Amino acid sequence: MATESAQEDRSTRIAIMLVTLLFLGNALNYVDRQVLALLKPTLEAEFGWSDSDYAHLGSTFQIAAAAALLGVGWFVDRLGVRWAYAIAIAVWSLAGMAHALAQTVQQFVTARVVLAVGESVSTPAGIKTAATYLPVRQRNMAIGLINTAPNIGAIVTPLLIPPLALAFGWKAAFIVTGALGFVWLAFWLPAMRKM
C-alpha cells in the first residue's frame, strides 16, 4: 500500500514537472515569435522598412514553418523528445538572438526562417512527450494545459517586450527572450535524464 502511494506521488510529480516544462517551452515559442511584431514600429524607423518588407518577413516565417512541419515528426521520432526538443529550442533561441545582429531585411528573413524551423518542433515534441511519459488518464488534461501556453504568451509578451526595449533597446528584447530558452534547457535536459 505504501509502495503504491509512493509510486502515485512520483507519477504526480513527474506529470507536474513535464507539464510545467512543456507549458513553458510552448510559451517561450510564442514569445520569441511575437517580439518582431511588437518592435515593428521601432525596426521600421531604424531600417526604413516598407510594408512589403515586413510582409516578406511574415510570409517567409509562415512558409518556413509549414515546410519544416513536414519533417518534424521524423526528427522527433529519430532523436527522441529529449534531444529533439533540446536541439529545437537551442536553434530557435539562437535564431531569436540573431535578430539583434541583423542589419538588413535579408538578415532578418534568415533569422526568421531559422526561428520558424526550430519552433515547428515544439507542439509535436510536446504531444509525444505527454504520450510517452504520462499515464493515459493524465494526457488529455496535460495537452490541454500545454495548449494554453500560446495564449499566455500572447498576453505576457506585449506586457514585457515594449518596456524592455524602451529601457535597454530593441536588441535587448531579442537577446533576453532568446536567452530564456537556454534557461529552459537547463531544466529540460536533467529532467528528461530521469525519465
C-alpha positions in Angstrom: 0.0 0.0 0.0 2.8 2.4 0.9 4.7 1.5 -2.2 1.6 2.1 -4.4 1.1 5.5 -2.7 4.8 6.4 -3.3 4.5 5.4 -6.9 1.4 7.6 -7.3 3.2 10.5 -5.7 6.2 10.1 -8.1 3.8 9.8 -11.0 2.1 13.1 -10.0 5.5 14.9 -9.5 6.6 13.7 -13.0 3.4 14.9 -14.6 3.6 18.3 -12.9 7.2 18.7 -13.9 6.7 17.6 -17.5 3.5 19.7 -18.0 5.3 22.8 -16.5 8.3 22.4 -18.8 6.2 21.7 -21.9 3.9 24.7 -21.0 6.9 27.0 -20.6 8.6 25.7 -23.8 5.4 26.4 -25.7 5.0 29.8 -24.2 8.6 30.7 -25.0 8.0 29.6 -28.5 5.2 32.1 -28.8 7.2 34.9 -27.0 10.1 34.6 -29.4 7.8 34.6 -32.4 6.0 37.7 -31.3 8.9 40.0 -30.5 9.4 41.2 -34.1 5.7 42.2 -34.4 5.9 44.2 -31.2 9.0 46.0 -32.3 7.8 46.7 -35.8 7.5 50.5 -35.4 11.0 50.7 -33.9 12.5 48.5 -36.6 10.7 50.3 -39.4 12.1 53.6 -38.2 15.6 52.3 -37.8 15.9 50.3 -41.0 13.4 52.1 -43.2 11.3 49.0 -43.8 8.3 49.3 -46.1 5.1 47.4 -45.6 6.2 44.9 -48.2 9.5 44.3 -46.4 7.5 43.5 -43.2 5.1 41.3 -45.2 8.0 39.5 -46.6 9.3 38.7 -43.1 5.9 37.4 -42.1 5.3 35.3 -45.2 8.8 33.7 -45.1 8.3 32.7 -41.5 4.9 31.0 -42.3 6.3 29.2 -45.3 9.4 28.0 -43.4 7.2 26.8 -40.5 4.9 24.9 -42.9 7.7 23.3 -44.7 9.5 22.3 -41.5 6.4 20.7 -40.1 6.6 18.1 -42.9 9.8 16.7 -41.4 9.3 17.4 -37.7 7.6 14.0 -36.9 10.6 12.1 -38.4 13.0 14.4 -36.5 11.3 13.9 -33.1 11.0 10.1 -33.7 14.5 9.8 -34.8 16.2 11.7 -32.0 13.6 11.2 -29.2 11.8 14.0 -27.4 14.7 14.8 -25.1 17.2 15.7 -27.8 14.8 16.8 -30.5 13.2 19.4 -28.2 16.5 20.4 -26.8 18.0 21.0 -30.2 14.9 22.8 -31.4 14.8 25.2 -28.5 18.6 25.9 -28.8 18.1 26.6 -32.5 15.1 28.9 -32.1 16.7 30.7 -29.2 19.9 31.4 -31.1 17.8 32.5 -34.1 15.8 34.8 -31.8 19.0 36.3 -30.5 20.4 36.6 -34.0 17.8 39.2 -34.8 19.8 41.5 -32.6 22.7 41.2 -35.1 20.6 41.7 -38.2 21.1 44.9 -40.2 19.2 44.1 -43.5 15.8 42.7 -44.4 17.5 39.6 -45.7 19.4 39.0 -42.5 16.1 39.3 -40.6 14.5 36.9 -43.1 17.3 34.4 -42.4 16.8 34.7 -38.7 13.0 34.3 -39.1 13.4 31.2 -41.2 15.7 29.5 -38.7 13.3 30.6 -35.9 10.4 29.1 -37.7 12.2 25.8 -38.3 13.2 25.4 -34.7 9.8 26.4 -33.4 8.0 23.9 -35.5 9.2 21.1 -33.2 7.5 22.4 -30.1 4.0 21.1 -30.5 4.8 17.7 -31.9 7.5 17.2 -29.3 5.2 18.3 -26.5 2.5 15.9 -27.6 4.9 13.0 -28.0 6.4 13.7 -24.5 2.9 13.6 -23.0 2.0 10.4 -24.8 5.3 8.7 -23.9 5.7 9.7 -20.3 2.3 10.4 -18.8 -0.3 7.9 -17.9 -3.3 7.7 -20.2 -5.6 9.3 -17.6 -3.4 12.4 -17.4 -2.6 13.0 -21.1 -5.7 15.0 -22.2 -5.5 17.3 -19.3 -1.8 17.8 -19.8 -2.2 18.5 -23.6 -5.0 20.9 -22.8 -2.8 22.8 -20.3 0.2 22.8 -22.7 -2.0 24.2 -25.5 -3.0 27.2 -23.3 0.7 28.4 -23.4 0.4 30.4 -26.7 -2.5 32.3 -25.2 -0.5 33.1 -22.1 2.5 34.1 -24.3 0.2 36.4 -26.3 -0.8 38.1 -23.0 2.6 38.3 -21.4 4.8 39.3 -24.3 3.2 42.7 -25.0 3.4 43.5 -21.3 7.2 42.7 -21.2 8.8 43.4 -24.5 7.9 47.1 -25.0 9.2 48.2 -21.6 12.3 46.0 -22.0 13.0 47.6 -25.4 12.4 51.1 -24.1 14.7 50.5 -21.1 17.6 48.6 -22.9 17.0 49.0 -26.6 15.3 46.7 -29.2 18.3 44.4 -29.4 18.0 43.5 -25.7 14.4 42.3 -26.3 15.7 39.7 -28.8 18.7 38.7 -26.7 16.7 38.3 -23.4 13.9 36.3 -24.9 16.3 34.1 -26.8 18.3 33.6 -23.6 15.2 32.3 -21.8 15.3 29.3 -24.0 18.7 28.3 -22.6 17.4 28.7 -19.0 14.6 26.3 -20.0 17.2 23.9 -21.4 19.0 23.9 -18.0 15.8 22.3 -16.5 14.7 20.2 -19.5 17.9 18.1 -20.0 18.3 17.0 -16.4 14.5 16.3 -16.0 14.4 14.2 -19.1 17.5 12.2 -18.0 15.4 11.0 -15.0 12.7 9.6 -17.3 
